[in-house]
């Protein structure tokens, strides 16, 4: 959490950086107003990924993204500045993260095999496998399975477009709120239908976490309180849900649906 002095410093940095771009339609007060959104996005990244970078590093990157959004925003476009700024802030933070490797080569190979096995089980049973079933099939421990799930979640979050993974960016799809362009609306609608079906196939606890996190916008800690389990367990359930949904959406992508 930033101290009052820290917040004041960020405001000063943002306003200094923005000076010289007064001809743009976004004023200083709007930048200051949206600075809390930088902190909110950075905090969610920290909770979501536990990255090697410090919270301050992510805040700095996000603030630069906000300033550039104010500089580049075209008011003639239909998008609201807040929506545009959110995309640029998150993009700047992700750019900062891309230089770090979250998944080893061996873990990446294990993820691909696990997705194949999970898809086979889902096709056979009509439901996504629970942790014990998948771990047994892969001949790994539950702890190793959870580590693999964390790797999948990191891949999904850091990749802006799923490049190299041949699947849609899951987190953005789950949390999207009218930010897609018109030419992508039909494809997006089909993707949402497939995602809805996939959510129905999730184990109950994973399904609850997905709905509370993305639909109700609760934090991991709040969800832990609701479900009366530890925050660590909620993180595990969330990562497992991301894995299972990624399996389904990879299939959707490969089939061209």
C-alpha positions as CSV (number, residue, x, y, z in Angstrom):
1,X,0.0,0.0,0.0
2,X,1.4,3.4,-0.9
3,X,1.9,6.0,1.8
4,X,0.5,9.5,1.5
5,X,4.0,10.7,0.6
6,X,4.3,8.0,-2.0
7,X,1.0,9.0,-3.6
8,X,2.0,12.6,-3.6
9,X,5.3,11.8,-5.3
10,X,3.6,9.7,-8.0
11,X,1.2,12.6,-8.7
12,X,4.1,15.0,-9.0
13,X,6.0,12.6,-11.4
14,X,2.9,12.1,-13.5
15,X,2.2,15.8,-13.8
16,X,5.8,16.6,-14.6
17,X,6.0,14.0,-17.2
18,X,2.7,15.2,-18.8
19,X,3.8,18.8,-19.0
20,X,4.4,19.9,-22.5
21,X,1.4,18.0,-23.8
22,X,-1.2,20.6,-22.8
23,X,-2.7,20.6,-26.3
24,X,-4.2,17.2,-25.7
25,X,-7.8,17.1,-24.4
26,X,-7.0,15.1,-21.2
27,X,-6.2,17.5,-18.4
28,X,-3.9,17.1,-15.4
29,X,-6.8,16.6,-13.0
30,X,-8.0,13.6,-15.0
31,X,-4.5,12.0,-14.8
32,X,-4.5,12.5,-11.0
33,X,-8.0,11.2,-10.7
34,X,-7.0,7.9,-12.4
35,X,-3.8,7.3,-10.4
36,X,-5.6,5.0,-8.0
37,X,-6.4,2.8,-10.9
38,X,-2.7,2.3,-11.4
39,X,-2.4,1.0,-7.9
40,X,-5.4,-1.2,-8.2
41,X,-4.1,-2.9,-11.4
42,X,-0.6,-3.3,-9.9
43,X,-2.1,-4.8,-6.7
44,X,-4.1,-7.3,-8.7
45,X,-1.0,-8.3,-10.7
46,X,0.9,-8.9,-7.5
47,X,-1.9,-11.0,-6.0
48,X,-2.4,-12.8,-9.3
49,X,1.2,-13.6,-10.2
50,X,3.5,-12.9,-7.3
51,X,6.1,-11.5,-9.8
52,X,9.8,-11.0,-9.1
53,X,9.4,-7.3,-9.5
54,X,8.5,-5.0,-6.6
55,X,5.1,-3.4,-6.2
56,X,6.8,0.0,-6.7
57,X,8.3,-1.1,-10.0
58,X,4.8,-2.1,-11.2
59,X,3.4,1.2,-10.0
60,X,6.1,3.2,-11.8
61,X,5.4,1.3,-15.1
62,X,1.7,1.7,-14.8
63,X,2.0,5.5,-14.1
64,X,4.1,5.9,-17.3
65,X,1.3,4.0,-19.1
66,X,-1.3,6.4,-17.7
67,X,0.7,9.4,-18.8
68,X,1.2,8.0,-22.3
69,X,-2.5,7.3,-22.5
70,X,-3.3,10.9,-21.7
71,X,-0.8,12.0,-24.3
72,X,-2.1,9.7,-27.1
73,X,-5.8,9.7,-26.4
74,X,-8.0,10.7,-29.3
75,X,-11.3,12.2,-28.1
76,X,-12.9,11.7,-31.5
77,X,-12.9,7.9,-30.9
78,X,-15.9,6.3,-29.3
79,X,-13.9,4.8,-26.4
80,X,-14.0,6.5,-23.0
81,X,-10.6,7.7,-21.7
82,X,-10.9,5.6,-18.6
83,X,-11.3,2.4,-20.7
84,X,-8.4,3.5,-22.9
85,X,-6.2,4.3,-19.9
86,X,-7.0,1.0,-18.3
87,X,-5.7,-0.9,-21.3
88,X,-2.5,1.3,-21.6
89,X,-1.8,1.0,-17.8
90,X,-2.2,-2.8,-17.9
91,X,-0.1,-3.0,-21.1
92,X,2.7,-1.0,-19.6
93,X,2.8,-3.2,-16.5
94,X,2.8,-6.3,-18.7
95,X,5.6,-4.9,-20.8
96,X,7.6,-4.5,-17.6
97,X,6.9,-8.2,-16.7
98,X,7.8,-9.7,-20.1
99,X,11.5,-9.6,-19.5
100,X,11.0,-12.2,-16.7
101,X,10.6,-15.9,-17.3
102,X,7.7,-17.4,-15.3
103,X,7.7,-20.9,-16.8
104,X,10.7,-23.2,-17.3
105,X,11.0,-25.3,-20.5
106,X,10.2,-28.5,-18.5
107,X,7.2,-27.0,-16.9
108,X,6.0,-25.7,-20.3
109,X,6.3,-29.2,-21.7
110,X,4.4,-30.6,-18.7
111,X,1.6,-28.0,-19.2
112,X,1.1,-29.1,-22.8
113,X,0.8,-32.7,-21.8
114,X,-1.5,-31.9,-18.9
115,X,-3.8,-30.0,-21.3
116,X,-4.0,-32.9,-23.6
117,X,-4.8,-35.4,-20.8
118,X,-7.4,-33.0,-19.3
119,X,-9.1,-32.6,-22.7
120,X,-9.3,-36.4,-23.1
121,X,-10.8,-36.8,-19.6
122,X,-13.3,-34.0,-20.3
123,X,-14.3,-35.6,-23.6
124,X,-14.8,-39.0,-21.9
125,X,-16.6,-37.9,-18.8
126,X,-18.3,-34.6,-19.8
127,X,-16.6,-32.7,-16.9
128,X,-13.2,-31.3,-16.2
129,X,-11.1,-33.5,-14.0
130,X,-10.5,-32.6,-10.4
131,X,-7.0,-32.1,-9.0
132,X,-6.6,-35.6,-7.7
133,X,-7.7,-37.2,-11.0
134,X,-5.4,-35.1,-13.1
135,X,-2.4,-35.5,-10.8
136,X,-2.9,-39.3,-10.8
137,X,-3.0,-39.4,-14.6
138,X,0.1,-37.3,-14.9
139,X,1.8,-39.3,-12.2
140,X,2.8,-36.1,-10.2
141,X,2.0,-34.8,-6.7
142,X,-0.8,-32.4,-5.9
143,X,1.9,-29.7,-5.1
144,X,3.5,-30.2,-8.5
145,X,0.1,-29.9,-10.1
146,X,-0.6,-26.6,-8.3
147,X,2.8,-25.3,-9.4
148,X,1.9,-26.2,-13.0
149,X,-1.5,-24.4,-12.6
150,X,0.4,-21.3,-11.5
151,X,2.5,-21.5,-14.6
152,X,-0.6,-21.6,-16.8
153,X,-2.0,-18.6,-15.0
154,X,1.2,-16.6,-15.5
155,X,1.3,-17.5,-19.2
156,X,-2.3,-16.3,-19.7
157,X,-1.8,-13.1,-17.8
158,X,1.5,-11.9,-19.2
159,X,0.6,-12.8,-22.8
160,X,-1.4,-9.9,-24.2
161,X,-2.7,-11.9,-27.2
162,X,-1.9,-15.5,-26.4
163,X,1.0,-15.4,-28.9
164,X,2.8,-18.7,-28.9
165,X,0.1,-20.4,-26.9
166,X,-2.5,-20.7,-29.7
167,X,-5.3,-19.8,-27.4
168,X,-7.2,-16.6,-26.5
169,X,-6.2,-14.4,-23.6
170,X,-8.5,-15.9,-20.9
171,X,-8.3,-13.3,-18.2
172,X,-9.2,-10.4,-20.5
173,X,-12.1,-12.4,-22.0
174,X,-13.5,-13.3,-18.5
175,X,-13.2,-9.7,-17.4
176,X,-14.0,-7.8,-20.6
177,X,-16.5,-5.0,-20.5
178,X,-17.2,-3.6,-23.9
179,X,-13.6,-3.0,-24.9
180,X,-13.6,-5.0,-28.1
181,X,-13.8,-3.5,-31.6
182,X,-17.0,-4.0,-33.7
183,X,-15.2,-6.4,-36.2
184,X,-14.4,-8.7,-33.3
185,X,-17.9,-8.8,-31.7
186,X,-19.1,-11.9,-33.5
187,X,-16.0,-13.9,-32.7
188,X,-16.1,-12.6,-29.2
189,X,-19.7,-13.7,-28.8
190,X,-18.8,-17.2,-29.9
191,X,-15.9,-17.2,-27.5
192,X,-18.2,-16.2,-24.6
193,X,-20.6,-19.0,-25.5
194,X,-17.8,-21.5,-25.4
195,X,-16.4,-20.0,-22.2
196,X,-19.9,-20.2,-20.6
197,X,-20.1,-23.9,-21.4
198,X,-16.6,-24.4,-20.1
199,X,-17.4,-22.7,-16.8
200,X,-20.4,-25.1,-16.3
201,X,-18.0,-28.1,-16.6
202,X,-15.7,-26.8,-13.9
203,X,-15.6,-28.5,-10.4
204,X,-18.0,-26.6,-8.1
205,X,-15.4,-24.8,-6.1
206,X,-13.5,-23.6,-9.1
207,X,-16.7,-22.4,-10.7
208,X,-17.5,-20.4,-7.6
209,X,-14.1,-18.8,-7.5
210,X,-14.3,-17.8,-11.2
211,X,-17.8,-16.2,-10.8
212,X,-16.8,-14.4,-7.6
213,X,-13.5,-13.1,-9.0
214,X,-14.5,-12.1,-12.5
215,X,-18.3,-11.4,-12.2
216,X,-18.5,-10.0,-8.7
217,X,-15.0,-8.5,-8.8
218,X,-14.1,-9.8,-5.3
219,X,-10.4,-10.1,-4.3
220,X,-8.8,-13.4,-3.4
221,X,-9.0,-12.5,0.3
222,X,-12.7,-11.6,0.0
223,X,-13.5,-14.9,-1.8
224,X,-11.6,-16.7,0.9
225,X,-13.8,-15.1,3.5
226,X,-17.0,-16.0,1.6
227,X,-16.0,-19.7,1.1
228,X,-14.3,-19.9,4.5
229,X,-11.0,-21.2,3.3
230,X,-7.5,-19.8,3.2
231,X,-6.5,-17.2,0.6
232,X,-3.8,-19.6,-0.6
233,X,-6.5,-22.2,-1.3
234,X,-8.5,-19.7,-3.3
235,X,-5.4,-18.9,-5.4
236,X,-5.0,-22.6,-6.0
237,X,-8.6,-23.0,-7.1
238,X,-8.3,-20.0,-9.3
239,X,-5.2,-21.2,-11.0
240,X,-6.8,-24.6,-11.5
241,X,-9.9,-23.0,-13.0
242,X,-7.7,-21.0,-15.4
243,X,-6.0,-24.2,-16.5
244,X,-9.3,-26.0,-17.1
245,X,-10.8,-23.1,-19.0
246,X,-7.6,-22.7,-21.0
247,X,-7.9,-26.3,-22.2
248,X,-11.4,-25.7,-23.4
249,X,-10.5,-22.4,-25.2
250,X,-7.4,-23.9,-26.8
251,X,-9.8,-26.5,-28.3
252,X,-12.2,-23.8,-29.4
253,X,-9.3,-21.9,-31.0
254,X,-7.9,-25.0,-32.8
255,X,-11.3,-25.9,-34.1
256,X,-11.9,-22.5,-35.5
257,X,-15.1,-22.0,-33.6
